[in-house]
């Protein structure tokens, strides 16, 4: 593994972990709840309609809202870092 590959994998992992809370807030999963009129609100509405009026525990909407409200858990942080590192590795292959 070359120095460029190492740098891009590290940058991808770091960028993903640092950027994830901003992305969640940007689509409407905030610490104060789901933002009115946001993409997250649309997701929540669709999930509630599909589930008879409630959002199921453990669903995508529930997990994203928990991450937006409380931050990323250690497991999720590791998964996000791994995904970001993989993207960085792919970029290194293309460069």
C-alpha positions as CSV (number, residue, x, y, z in Angstrom):
1,X,0.0,0.0,0.0
2,X,1.5,3.3,-1.1
3,X,1.5,6.5,0.9
4,X,-1.2,8.0,-1.3
5,X,-3.5,5.0,-0.7
6,X,-2.9,5.2,3.0
7,X,-3.7,9.0,3.0
8,X,-6.9,8.6,1.0
9,X,-8.2,5.7,3.1
10,X,-7.5,7.7,6.3
11,X,-9.1,10.8,4.8
12,X,-12.1,8.9,3.7
13,X,-12.6,7.3,7.1
14,X,-12.1,10.6,9.0
15,X,-14.3,12.5,6.6
16,X,-17.1,10.0,6.9
17,X,-17.1,10.0,10.7
18,X,-16.9,13.8,10.9
19,X,-19.4,14.4,8.2
20,X,-22.1,11.9,9.2
21,X,-23.7,14.1,11.9
22,X,-23.8,17.0,9.5
23,X,-25.4,14.9,6.8
24,X,-28.0,13.5,9.3
25,X,-28.9,17.1,10.4
26,X,-29.0,18.2,6.8
27,X,-31.6,15.7,5.8
28,X,-33.7,16.5,8.9
29,X,-32.6,14.1,11.7
30,X,-31.7,16.6,14.3
31,X,-31.0,16.5,18.1
32,X,-34.4,18.2,18.6
33,X,-36.3,15.6,16.5
34,X,-37.2,15.3,12.9
35,X,-37.3,18.7,11.2
36,X,-40.6,19.8,9.7
37,X,-40.8,19.7,5.9
38,X,-37.5,17.8,5.6
39,X,-36.5,14.6,3.7
40,X,-36.6,12.9,7.1
41,X,-40.2,14.0,7.7
42,X,-41.1,12.5,4.3
43,X,-39.4,9.2,5.3
44,X,-41.2,9.2,8.7
45,X,-44.5,9.8,7.1
46,X,-44.0,7.0,4.6
47,X,-42.9,4.6,7.3
48,X,-45.9,5.5,9.5
49,X,-48.3,5.0,6.7
50,X,-46.8,1.7,5.7
51,X,-46.9,0.5,9.4
52,X,-50.4,1.5,10.2
53,X,-49.7,4.9,11.8
54,X,-46.5,4.2,13.8
55,X,-42.8,4.0,13.0
56,X,-41.5,0.6,13.9
57,X,-38.7,0.3,16.4
58,X,-35.5,-0.6,14.6
59,X,-36.6,0.7,11.3
60,X,-34.4,2.8,9.1
61,X,-36.2,6.0,10.2
62,X,-35.9,5.0,13.9
63,X,-32.2,4.2,13.7
64,X,-31.4,7.4,11.8
65,X,-33.4,9.5,14.3
66,X,-31.6,7.9,17.2
67,X,-28.2,8.7,15.5
68,X,-29.3,12.3,14.8
69,X,-30.5,12.8,18.4
70,X,-27.8,11.1,20.4
71,X,-24.9,10.8,18.0
72,X,-23.3,7.8,16.6
73,X,-22.6,4.7,18.7
74,X,-19.2,3.1,18.7
75,X,-20.4,0.3,16.4
76,X,-21.9,2.8,13.9
77,X,-18.9,5.0,14.1
78,X,-16.7,2.0,13.2
79,X,-19.1,1.1,10.3
80,X,-19.1,4.6,8.9
81,X,-15.3,4.8,9.2
82,X,-15.0,1.5,7.4
83,X,-17.3,2.6,4.6
84,X,-15.4,5.9,4.3
85,X,-12.1,4.2,4.3
86,X,-13.3,1.8,1.5
87,X,-14.4,4.8,-0.6
88,X,-11.0,6.4,0.0
89,X,-9.4,3.1,-1.1
90,X,-11.4,3.0,-4.3
91,X,-10.5,6.6,-5.0
92,X,-6.8,5.6,-4.6
93,X,-7.3,2.9,-7.1
94,X,-8.7,5.3,-9.6
95,X,-6.0,8.0,-9.1
